Structure formats: structure tokens, C-alpha cells
Amino acid sequence: MKYLVEIKSPKVRDRLIVIAGSNGKVGKAESMPNFLIVTTDEPIEALTNCTGVLAVEEDSQNEISGVVHQEDAPVWGLPWISNSGGSYTNDKSGLGVDIYIMDTGVRGTHSEFTGRVRELYSFDGLPYSINGAQSPTHGTSVAGCAAGTLYGTAKEATIVNCRIDWTNSDILKCIDTILRDHLDKPDNRPSIVNFSGSSQSKIVGKMFERLTQYGVVIVAAAGNDSEPEPRYPAKNMWVVAVGAINQQEQPAWFTNRGCDVFAPGQDIITADVISDTQTGIISGTSFACPYYVGLLACLLEGSDKSNTSSHVSSFIYESRNQLMETGRIEDFHNDNLLVRTATTNGVGGTYYANPSLAYSDQVIEDALLAMLPDMQAIADACKTYNISSGRLTSIGGIDEGQLNQLFIDSNVKPWWFT
């Protein structure tokens, strides 16, 4: 078995080497020596009972924030961000900022990137291939939204390609590599990490937090589960969580709520991997996330990477304030049930109401149970109060497929069927 282990001090590693035995292996993060990857046949209790071990997790596979393909869609995302009605405008381009794309890999030869892709990490040591096993277009499409020449928000930022296999152990290795790269830069280029996926690992979350202590900004997709809260790591307070809206300036049917910011994420045109010039129409919080990353890169253009631990705790908050002051993003509050969304124009951002946040799960469950078996009444209430399928299934403890079949059998179309 392979485990992620957090230790109190580097000295504990020697004890773990003994426990792992001659057939085991104890790796270490060069820049984060308190985090280890241990491979051993010994039971997990042998590690957790070791003096000086703070946390142990079995390695596991994570998910990419899903992709929804469309045949055709208008080019609306960038013009909407600019609030221009026509084209995307921004007085900065992200020049001199590194955007680390932790994903399935980036096709660096694509015309969208104009030679701005720097290779840093590959989980198997191989170059990127369109024949990759996991959603090979995902990383290229994400990079296109962040820094594509035509379709990105930071058109001159550097894309740093970090090709991961989405296991927690590999994410740990990649985070360590990113930190070493950040610290070893000969200049003061700011660093932003785009993570358009999920990981429930608390140890991975702690490593992301460690990155922020050295001035790296972490931005993650909220997830596509129609749930009231983002998935981890986006849910962590030190990560900027990005949700998706559609062209109607409403939350996309798939997006998780409770985010720090929302950006266009449904029916988005961006780079595709089929050729060096191919584009595609794609949807998901995975692509709202890099839009915002690009806006942050523009904000950070000309700034210093050395946001040390003495003030990094307020760095993301301050950067949001700067974005508000320049009109690039409006303030966001969940407590008044209103969400403001990303824009590069000084015109006030769009609000949308999420009245379901005012009610507990128990109140919603009681109200919906009282409506049974009238599925039309339930569908109408879900639309009125913006109750997602994800929240509805979690409240009722019912499989989402079964729930949707109930609507189909009743010839009722809830709002998330659009």
C-alpha cells in the first residue's frame, strides 16, 4: 500500500524507514520535509502508532472537475467578463506571471500559447500526448481559458505545465516541485496555481496551504455536483473557490455554490488538443476557474513573488480588494444570499439570488415531503428557491438517477434538466 504521511519533524522519517522494512520505501518532499509518501506492506496502524506521526492517509485517485461538451455555442465568456458586449478588454496581460496548470497536460505547440508553455512536471516522465488516459483535452482547454492568445484572460502569462495522474501521492510530488520552482526562480515572477479538480485529502490541503505561505496563490474549481458548497480543496479557506455561471447570468446547472467568485463556465470556447489550431465548446467549473486565474495574473503583473508568511494570510483578501478597486471583480457575500460575479469593466457586477441558502436542509426536506407525490410542485419549488439536484439528493438520501427518473416518469422537467 501507498500512504501520505505528515510528520512532526524530519527526524521521524528514520523511524518510518524502519517500519517500512526492506521491501518498503519512504520518499520525502524536498521543499516540504514534513510530508512523506510511504510504500509498505505493513498495516496503516503501524504508521499511525509511530511517535511523531501527525496524520496518515491511504493514497487514492481523485476526480477532474467534469467536462460537458457542446456542439455549438456563441462566443460570450470573454466579452461578458469585460462587460463590453463585444470583445475582451484588459489593460494588463499577465506578462511576467507564472500560471501552474496542475492537470492532464498542456499541448504546448497549440497556437493559443505562442511558445509560452514551460515544462515543469510529468508524473511518468513522458511528454504530453493526446492519447493520455484521462481526459487529454482537459489541461489544454484549462490553459486556453487562463492564458490563450485569443480565448484567455491573461494573454501573455507563462503557462507552467504540470502533468499529474490525479492520485494524492502524485499531487503531493507536484506541489513539492512547484514550491521548489517558485523558490528557485532567478527573478521575482509571481506564481498562481490552477487546480481544476478535487481532492478530499487533508494532507494535500495542508500542502496547498504551505504553498500560500511562500506567496503562491491557489485557485481551484468548485466542482460540478450541483451542491451548496465547493468540493475540496476549493473549500479550504486558503484556496480561492470558483463556480460557474451561464450566459443568462445564472449559476450553471452543474456548479457547486458557496464560492468566493463566479465566472463564465458554461458553453465556453477554448483550445482543444485535436490539432495545434483546434478549438472546442466546453463547460464546467474547470474552465470558470482559469478565467479567474488569468484575471489574477493580470492583477499581479509587475508585482513581487515574495509574499512571505508574515503577510500572506491577507494576500488573497487584499488581491480581491484590488480587483474590486480596478473593477475586475465585484465583492462577494453569501450571507445576504446574493452573489457577484467576475468582470473587467468598472460597471457593477451582476447579482443573482440564491434564496435556498436561507433555509436549512431539514426545512427543505419537510416542505418537499409535504408536496409528495406532486413532482410538478416539487420541481416548481426547486426552481423558485434555486434548490439543486445535488442538494435535493443529499437531503433525501436518494440516488440522483432515481430522483431524475421520478421526474421523467411524472413527465416533469426540473430546472436542472435544461
Secondary structure, DSSP 4 states (H G I P E B T S, - for coil): -EEEEEESSTTHHHHHHHHH-TT-EEEE-SS-TTEEEEE-SS-HHHHHTSTTEEEEEE--B--BPP-EEES---S-HHHHHHT-SS----S---TT-EEEEEES---TTSGGGTT-EEEEEETTSPPP-TT-SS-THHHHHHHHHHH-TTT-SSTTPEEEEEE--SBHHHHHHHHHHHHHHHHH-SS---EEEEE-B----HHHHHHHHHHHHTT-EEEEE--SS--SSPPTTTTSTTSEEEEEE-TTSSB-TT---S-SEEEE-SSEEEE-SSSSS-EEEEESHHHHHHHHHHHHHHHHTT--S---TTTGGGHHHHHHHHHHHTTSB---BTTTTEEEBB-SSSSPPPEEE-GGGGS-HHHHHHHHHHHTT-HHHHHHHHHHTT--HHHHHHHHT--HHHHHHHHHHTT---GGG-
